[in-house]
Amino acid sequence: MKTKSRHKDQVNIITMGCSKNLVDSEVIFTQLKANDIDVSHERNEGANVVIINTCGFINDAKQESIDTILQYANAKEEGLVDKVYVTGCLSQRYKDDLKKEIPSIDSFFGTNEVPELLSKFKADYKNELLGERIITTSKHYAYLKISEGCDRPCSFCAIPLIRGKHKSRTMESLVKEATNLAAQGVKELLIIAQDSTYYGLDVYGKRELAKLLQLLSDVDGIEWIRLHYAFPAGFPDDVLEVMANNPKVCNYLDIPLQHASSRLLKSMKRGIDAKKTSDLLKKVRSKVPGIAIRTTMIVGYPGETEDDFNKLLKFIKEFKFERLGVFTYSHEEDTAAYQLEDDVPEKVKQERADELMQVQAEISYELNQEKVGWELKVLVDRYEDGVYYGRTEYDSPDVDNEVIIASGNNHLNVGDFITVKITAASEFDLTVEPV
């Protein structure tokens, strides 16, 4: 049964993939709202127009995006929605193929085609909104994307093909956006980019991440600044100095290392070998005592032998990362690694990933047990089913440990910082009570 036409569209934006995509969705959200469009983010029902912001990074993410597109294409055919628009990385990369395969979708847009998307709603792109953004996360934290694109030649990654070359935003625009976010009640900024440590090279002729962190820390209302997606090769030492000396910059570093076999790192075109990686990690921990390091690894890369995998396993056991995630290798067309034979069976890839995560669970349990009895500052994130949940400065939303706050009859305010004492610990969670 065909839906009845409505006097005014109700738009729902659905975001797939990473936090960088979420920021893009928030920009679209803000622009539509400024044009008096009734818009929501990931509303379950009631919208007659759907915008799907897709991910095209690895096979699993691509499949999830395709499944979502098909779901809403079917909903349109059944008359449950009127219009479906698709944007984001998958659309950027496979637009022509998607048009042919799913013709019922009204339009497909690339990652830099927000004005064209807005035109479908007879809405104007408002340049005066640059630096202003309505956030869809909890009101006390927000992602701040400091650059777009990437200049790195990593053999397994299609992001430069999708997002283009690295393009830093100016410090002035980022400070303005941070100020606007703080005015909305944001207390924590999560710095994101495809490669955050490259920041400034294209605009200022040198790496300026450390200076940017200092400027952002001067914004009234901002209490935590958390750094994500730092590339290890050419890591700027002055960033560590800021972390060590500026109390607003969290002692937390998200630095994707990908592997510990020099042979594979060379094939991956990472610009760093195993020894330099080890030296960098030792320097990080020396200059910022107590820092929590989050990293990600890839298993099953073409040619990965048992010996390569064992080197990775030994490396993880040696450095005992506070936070770690694992991806199985995804064979992405048009990347340099696509020319190699994808010769590690999927079953072996998954077995290696499972083994790494089992080792990491044991490491995480050991590190968390050491914290029992500590007093720490915690940001209260949410209240759910009678329980408060929060995070320490060593934890990023959605991917890291949570803090379970045994508040008793005490009322806590979501978004507040409190001091707690750790009373118990498991592999990935801490139980605490307010001091």
N, C-alpha and C positions, 0 to 999 in steps of 0.2 A: 504494500500500500504506500503510495507516494506521500511524503510529508507535505503538509500545507505550507505555502509560502508565508514567511513572517515579515512583519513590518520592519524589523531590525534584526540583523544577523547577530547570533551569539557564537563567538569564535573560541575554540579550544586549541591551545598549543601543546603538543606532545613532544617531549625531548628525549632523544635516544643518545646513549654514549656518555661522553666525559663532561667534566665541569666547564671546559671551554665551549662546548655546545650549549650548555645551560646559559652561559653569559649571552651567547647569540640569541637564544630564545627570549631572554629578558629584554634585550634590545628591541626585538620585534614586538614584544608585549608592550613596552613603553611607547613605541611609535604608534601602535594601534590605539592605545589608551588616549594618547594625545590628540588623536583624530576622532575622539568620541565613539570609538568602536567598543562594543561590549565584548571584552576578552578575558579569558581565564587561562590558567596553566594547569594542565592535567586534571581537568574536571571530569568526573566519571560519566556524567550524562547531562543532557539539556542543550548542548551546543549543536547548531545545524551546519557549522563550518569548522573543519578541522585542518590545522597546519601541523605536519609531521616534520620535525627537525631531525634528520637521520644521521647515523654514524656509518662510516665506511672504512674503519681502521683495520679490523681483522675479520676472519670468516664468521665467527660467532656473532660479532656485532652487526655485520652486514646482514646475516640471516635474520636476526631479531628485527632490524629495520624493515627488511622485505616483508616479514610476517605481519608487522604492524601496518604497512601500506596495504597489503592484501586484505587485512581485517577491515580497514575503513573503506577500501574499494567495494568490498562486499556489502558493508553497511550502506554505502551510497546506492548500490543496485537494489537493496531492499527498501530504500526510501527512508532510512533512519537518519541520514544526513544529506544535506543538499550539495555541498562542495567539499572537495578534499585537495589540499595543496601540499606539495612535498618540497622540502628544502634541505640544506645541510650537505655533509660530506658525500654520502652515497649518491645523492642527486647530482652533485657537482661532477662526480667521477663517472657515473653511468647514466647520465640524463637521457641520451638517445636510446639506449637499450631499454630503460624503464618505460619510456613513452611507448615503445613498440609492444612490450610485454604486458603493460598495465594501462591500456588506453582510456580506461574510465576515470583515471585521475585527471583533475581539471588542468593543473599546470605543475611543472617541475622547475625549480629554481636552484642556482648555484649558491655557494657560500657568500658571495659578494653581491647578491642580487636582491637585497632587502627593498630598495625603491621599487623594483619591478613587482615584487610580491605585494607591497602596499598598494600598488596601482590597481590590483584586483579588487580592492575595497574602496576604490576612488579616494584613497588616502595619500597625503603628501608626506614625503620624507622630510622631517623637520631637523635641519642641521643644528638648530639652536639647542637640541636635546643632547648633543654630543657631550659626554661626561655626566649625563643624568640617566639613571636606570632604576626602574622599579624591580626590586629583588623578589624572587620566588622561594628562596630558602627561608629558614628561620630568621627573624628580623635582626638577630644579634650578630650574624656573620654573613659575609658575602665574598664571592670570588672577584678578584680584580685581574683582568687579562691585560698584561703589560705590552704584549706584542702579538703579531699574527704571522703565520707562516714559519718556515724553517730553512736555513741554509746548509744544514748537515746532510751528508751523503749516505746515511745509514742504509745498508743494502736491503734490509727487510721492511723498510718503512715507506708507505705511499703518501704520507702527509704532505711532503713538499709538492707532489704532483697535484694534490687536492687544494692545498691552502696557499701554494706559491712560496716565494722567497720571504725571508725574515723581514719584518717591518715593525720597528719599535714605535710605540706611542711616545709622545713628548712627556717629559716630567710634569709640565704644567697641566696637561690634560688629565694625567693620572692623579695628581694632587687634588684637582678640582673634583674628579669623580669620587675620590676617597672622602673628601669633605662633604659631598652630597650624601654619600652612603652613611657617614657618621651622623648626619642630620636626621636620617631615618631610624637611627638607633643602633646602627652596626657598630660592634665593638672589636670584631676580629676580621682582618683582611687576609684572604688566602690568595697569595700571589701565584698566578698561573700563566703559562705560555707554552709554546711547543718547546722552547729552549730558553729558560729564564736567564741563564748566566751569559747569554749572548747579548742581552739587553744593552742598547745604546751604541753598539758598534756602527750601525748604519746611519744613525742620526747625529751622534756626537763624535764619531771617530774613535771611540774607546769604550770599554765595558764600564757601564755606569750603574750597575745594579746596587752597589753599596750606597752610592749617593742617593738613589731613589728610595731605598729603604729608610735612610735617615730622614728624608723629606716627608715620607709617609708617616713616620713615627711622630712628627711634629703636629699632625692633624689632631685637633681636640676631639676626644671621644674614642679614638682608636687606642686599644690597650694591648692587643696581640696582632702581630704580623707574622704570617707563616709562609715559608718558601717552598714551592713545588717545582718539579720538573727541571732540576738543575743538571745540565750536561757535564759529565766529569772531565772531558778533555778541555784544557784551558781554563779550569775553574779559577775564578778570581779570588785571591787570598783576602782582599779587603772586605769581602762579604763575611768571612769568618771573624774578622775584627769587629764588625758591626754586631754580629750575633753575640760575641763574647761581652761586649760593652754596653749594648743598648737593651735595657730591660723589656722594651716593647717587642723586640724581635725574638720570636720563640727559638729556643734551643732545639730546633727541629729542622731536618733537611731531607727533602724528597729528592733523591739522586738516582735515576734509573741507570744501573750498571750493565745489565743484560747478560753478562757472562764473566767467567774468570779464566777461560782458556785463551791464551794469547793468539793461538792459531785461529780460533773462531772470531775473536775480537777484530783481528785483521780482516778476515773475510766479511765481517759485518760493517767494516769501514767506520769503526768507532773512534779512530784517532788516538787510541790509548791501548796499552798492553796490560797484562796482569800485574807486573811489578809496579808500574806507574799508578795503577788503580789502588794497590795495597798502600803505596806511599801516600797517596792522596787521603785515603781513609784514616791512616795514622795521624796525618797532619790535622785533619778535621777534628779528631777526638782529642788531640793534644791542645789545639787552640781554643776549643769550645768544650771544656770538661762537662760530662753529663749530657751531651747532646744525644737526641734520639735520631737515628738515621733510618729513613724508609728507603727501600730500593725495590726494583722489580728485575726479574730474570726471565730469560727465554730458554726453554728447553726444546730439543728436537730440531734445532737449526740444521740445514743441510750439511751433512758430513760430521755431525756431532757423534763422536765415538763414546764408548764406555769410559775411556780414559779422560776425555773432555768433561764428561758429566761428573766423574769422580773428582776432578779438579774443582769443579763448581761446588760440589758437596763439601769438600774439604775447606774451601774458601768461606762458605757460609758458616760452617762450624767454628772456624777460626775467628771470624769477625763478629759473630753473634749479633746480627742486626736486630735492632729493637722492633722494626716493622719490615715485612717482606711480602711481596706478591709474586706469583709465577704465571707466565703465559706459555702456552704451547705454541710453537712456531706456526705461523699462517703464511702460506705460499701466495704472495700478492703479485698479480700481474703488473708488468711495466716497472717493477723494482729490479735492482741489480741482482738480488738473490734469486729472482725468478728464473735466471739463466742456469741456476744450479739444480741438480736433481733433488727433489724433496724426498730424500731416501730414508728418513727415520719413520717407521710405521706409527700410525696414530696411537695404537695401543702402547707402544714404547714411550711415545711423548707423554701420554697421560700417566703412565707408571712413574716416569721421572718427575713429573710435576707433583704427583701425590707424595713421592718420597721426600722431595724438598720441603713440601708444606708440613709433613710429619716432623721432620727435623726442626723446622721453624717453630712449630707448636711447642716442642720440648724446650727450645731456646727461650721462647716468649714466656713459658711457664716459669722457667728458672729466673729470668729477669724480673718478672712480676712478683715472685715470692720474696725476692730481695727487698722489695719496696714495702712490704708489710711493716706497719709501724711508722712509716714516713708521714709527714704533713706536707700537703701540696695545695696549690691554688687550682681551683676547678671552675670551669665555666658551665653553668647549668643549661643544658641543651633543650630538654623537653620533660613533660610530665605525662606518663602513660600507665594506665591501669593501676593507679595508686602509687607509682614508683617514679622518682626523679632520676634522670640520666644526665651525665655530664661528660666533660673531657678535660684532660690535663693539657699543658702546653706541648706534650709529647704525642698528641693525638689529633689527627685531622678528621673531619666529619666523614661518615660513610665507609671509610676504608680502614680505620685504626680501632684501637681499643675503646671500650666505653667504660665509664665510671658509674657504678650503681650506688646511689646515695641513700643510705639508710637514715631517713630524716625523722623517723618516729612520728610524732604529731606536729613537728615543726613545718611551717609553711615556707616554701622557698619560691623565689621569683625566677622564672625562666629568663635567661639572658644576664643574670647576675653572676659575679665572681664570688666564690666562697672559699674558705680554707677548710680542708678536710683532713682526717686521719685515715690511712688505709688500714682496714681491719682484716681483709682476706683477699685472695687473688686466685684467678684461674688462668688458663692459657691466654685468653684474649680480653679479660675483663678484670676490673678492680672493684671491690666492695669497700665503701668508705662511710664515715659518719662525720657530720659537720663538727668543727672544733668550736 
